[in-house]
Structure formats: C-alpha cells, structure tokens
C-alpha cells in the first residue's frame, strides 16, 4: 500500500470525499466493481479506499462489507450509489448528489 493510500485510510472521510479524492486514481467503469486493473465503479472506489486491489478474491468480500458498513453509517443507499454510477454519473456528480441528500 502506498504512503498516500495509508494517509487516506487514516483520515475520517465522508463517502463523497472518498469519491472526490480517491476516485481520481481510477478510471470510472460501470456494471462491475473493478475490471481487475485500474477501472472502478463508485462502490469499487470505496472498497479500494479500504485496501482492495481490484481483484476478485477472498479479500473482496471483506472489503465490500467494510464499504457497506461505511455507507450505512453515512446513511447512503448502496443501491442508489450503484444506480447513479451505472447511469453515467461521474464520481464528482455522485459526490455532489450525496452532499445534497445528506443535508
């Protein structure tokens, strides 16, 4: 894990901040958490924030759970996040939408 990733993990970031900041490291994709290299959907970005490398392995389930818990604490509907991503919203647009509904 890079030093930058470790710094991000130490910070208490909101879901929208994770998408804005950490999402810049990835190419946005749809209908998959990851394509195995550098593409991520919004939920895949959150999973990667918690340490997922984008590969479909046993760690993916654990990190999906961590991401789901973060979303529940932030009162963010996981289904809404996936729907926005898969309908073409950018990470920034999803973050803006989340900021509007959290207020």
Secondary structure by P-SEA (a helix, b strand, c coil): ccaaaaaaaaccccaaaaaacccccccccccccccccccccaaaaaaaaaccccccccaaaaaaaaaaaaaaaacccaaaaaaaaaacccaaaaaaaaaaaac
